[in-house]
Amino acid sequence: MAVRLPLPRKQAPSPTDQHVGARVRMRRRMLAMSQEELGAALGLSFQQVQKYERGANRIGAGRLQQISHILQVPVAFFFEGAPNASAHTPPMEARYRWPRLTTSSPIQRA
């Protein structure tokens, strides 16, 4: 008798993925572009565009850059108003303090 293993459950799309997908859909519709046209420009099927717009599939960084070029908006457009986004986020340099590399003794070279 074969052993049945439970299938892994699909996780619900993250709110950020849903937001980015909704912004892709909004901009695409503003340009009166169909899912088929956007998919063709990306070299994808319209079904993949649907998954991106629903947030079911996460859009990678390179793909998001392609989409921003095709839809004629900066990448940041897709994140405007995203959940958990803070309007007062400090610049990256201020958020990350890299430790200084110092030694208490001079480096000896052979």
C-alpha positions as CSV (number, residue, x, y, z in Angstrom):
1,M,0.0,0.0,0.0
2,A,1.4,3.4,-1.0
3,V,1.9,6.0,1.7
4,R,0.2,9.3,1.0
5,L,2.2,12.3,2.0
6,P,0.3,15.6,2.7
7,L,0.9,18.2,0.1
8,P,2.4,21.5,1.3
9,R,-0.2,24.2,1.7
10,K,0.2,27.3,-0.3
11,Q,0.9,30.4,1.7
12,A,-1.4,33.4,1.2
13,P,0.2,36.2,-0.8
14,S,2.0,38.8,1.3
15,P,0.3,42.2,1.5
16,T,3.3,43.8,-0.2
17,D,3.1,41.4,-3.1
18,Q,-0.6,42.1,-3.5
19,H,0.1,45.9,-3.3
20,V,2.8,45.7,-6.0
21,G,0.6,43.6,-8.2
22,A,-2.3,46.0,-7.8
23,R,0.0,48.9,-8.8
24,V,1.1,47.0,-11.9
25,R,-2.5,46.4,-12.8
26,M,-3.5,50.0,-12.2
27,R,-0.6,51.4,-14.3
28,R,-1.2,48.9,-17.1
29,R,-4.9,49.9,-17.2
30,M,-4.0,53.6,-17.2
31,L,-2.1,53.0,-20.4
32,A,-5.0,51.0,-21.8
33,M,-2.6,48.0,-22.2
34,S,-4.0,44.4,-22.0
35,Q,-2.4,41.6,-20.0
36,E,-1.6,39.9,-23.3
37,E,0.3,43.0,-24.5
38,L,2.3,43.4,-21.2
39,G,3.0,39.6,-21.2
40,A,4.2,39.8,-24.8
41,A,6.5,42.7,-24.0
42,L,7.9,40.7,-21.1
43,G,8.1,37.4,-23.0
44,L,5.5,35.8,-20.7
45,S,2.0,34.5,-20.9
46,F,-0.9,36.6,-19.9
47,Q,-1.6,34.0,-17.1
48,Q,1.8,34.9,-15.6
49,V,0.8,38.6,-15.7
50,Q,-2.4,37.7,-13.9
51,K,-0.5,35.9,-11.2
52,Y,1.8,38.9,-10.7
53,E,-1.2,41.3,-10.5
54,R,-3.0,39.1,-7.9
55,G,0.2,38.8,-5.9
56,A,0.1,35.0,-6.3
57,N,3.6,35.1,-7.8
58,R,6.3,37.4,-6.4
59,I,7.8,39.7,-9.0
60,G,11.6,39.6,-8.9
61,A,13.8,42.7,-8.9
62,G,14.9,42.3,-12.6
63,R,11.4,41.6,-13.8
64,L,10.0,44.6,-11.8
65,Q,12.6,46.8,-13.5
66,Q,11.5,45.5,-16.9
67,I,7.8,46.2,-16.0
68,S,8.7,49.7,-14.8
69,H,10.4,50.4,-18.1
70,I,7.5,49.1,-20.2
71,L,4.9,50.9,-18.0
72,Q,7.1,54.1,-18.0
73,V,7.3,54.6,-14.3
74,P,10.1,54.3,-11.8
75,V,10.3,51.1,-9.7
76,A,9.4,53.1,-6.6
77,F,6.0,53.7,-8.1
78,F,5.0,50.2,-7.3
79,F,5.8,50.6,-3.6
80,E,4.0,53.9,-3.1
81,G,1.5,53.4,-0.3
82,A,2.6,49.9,0.4
83,P,1.7,48.3,3.8
84,N,4.3,48.8,6.5
85,A,6.0,51.5,4.4
86,S,7.1,54.4,6.5
87,A,7.2,57.9,5.1
88,H,9.9,58.7,7.6
89,T,12.3,56.0,6.7
90,P,15.9,57.3,7.0
91,P,18.3,56.9,4.2
92,M,20.1,53.6,3.9
93,E,23.4,55.1,5.1
94,A,21.7,56.2,8.4
95,R,20.0,52.8,8.9
96,Y,23.1,50.7,8.6
97,R,26.2,51.5,10.6
98,W,29.1,49.4,9.4
99,P,31.8,48.7,12.1
100,R,35.1,50.3,11.5
101,L,37.9,47.8,10.9
102,T,40.6,48.7,13.4
103,T,43.2,46.6,15.0
104,S,44.9,47.2,18.3
105,S,48.2,46.1,16.9
106,P,49.8,47.0,13.6
107,I,49.5,44.4,10.8
108,Q,52.8,42.7,10.3
109,R,53.6,41.6,6.8
110,A,56.1,38.9,6.0
